[in-house]
Amino acid sequence: MLKLLIAVLALIGLVSSSSIAFADTDYDEKLAFAGNLEETLGHFWAIEQNLDDNNAELALVHATHPIAELYALMKPDLQQSDPAMDAHVEQVLMDLGKKTGKDVTKQDAQKALSDAKDVVEIARTAIVGNDLSNDLNFKMQLMQGLLTTSKGEYAEGVANSQINLMAEFQDGSAFVWRSQQIYNEIKSDIPEHNADELEKFYTDLWAGYEARADPEDIETKADAIIHELDEVRGVQSEETDLLVYVDNIRSLLQETKEQYAAGNADAALSLATKAYLDNFEYLESTLVKQNNPQLSADMEQLMREDLRNMIKAGAPASEVNAHIDKILLKMNDVAKIVPEFPFGALIAMTSILGVVIAITRIKGSKLIQKPAF
């Protein structure tokens, strides 16, 4: 009887662990999907800003390439949930460029943007759900994701107090703006002292954008918001091992090969896009800091442009495989440059090591000291 009870309890524990793991995976997938929606809304804002400035060319940049990338990431979930909804979302988002161009009236462009915002909310409700979408912790994580991505975009767009790549600079601005919009929705639910700090940090961050501050300064200001949100969420911030992104890219590109060879072009495109947007973008600023901007630019061309275009054009699998092998070879160079631990983590580890050494010395001195009688 006792053995049976133990077996039942073990089975319950196994099922519970599996359920928790599944729940965590489901949560992460919904968080990633919602993050793509938020970036899409950021691009919508950038379109509106450019239309207000009568800059149809830059409006078109935001309405086409980045939206197509984000849709590629979301398509598998949309397709699985409801093919008809997926087709509707695709049509509205893919037509946005034609409906916000220079030959379109501002009123018609605004109508197209309004329709696009509507489909974003339709997709949010269908995939993420209303309960999770309105969850305070979930929204703060979305803010953190937007701010993290904004750092890389700014680092690409600004150097020596000058904007070198306007689209990337605007991407960074758009993601900061969108994170602040979410903050405005939830600030009444945040402790007052944290809300006051966040207000100050956002003011500092926008001032940095206005001054075209050094990317490292912008990174510090954005991290201040991210860490403050961690405090509100009650979690301890952890530095990410940047080599994790390298491993993710390698794994995703291998999966891209397999899916493309199996005839699943949509899945392959989504994986290739994820390898770049969700992983390599977090390495770009580090490569620039390590005086390797050309390697960063080469990888962007190979991953973001060439590979995706080959998949969309239906290139032979052998050519796609050869191109991915070329990317993977260059990833070896990236891995040599990217530090295993960020500088902040090394400082923390050094401090901890110093404390350990000090304690060891104290204990050692006590061990060799003659006892007093």
Summary of the structure (lengths in Angstrom):
residues: 373
radius of gyration: 23.9
end to end distance: 60.3
largest distance: 96.6
contacts: 1140
relative contact order: 0.07
helix: 84%
strand: 1%
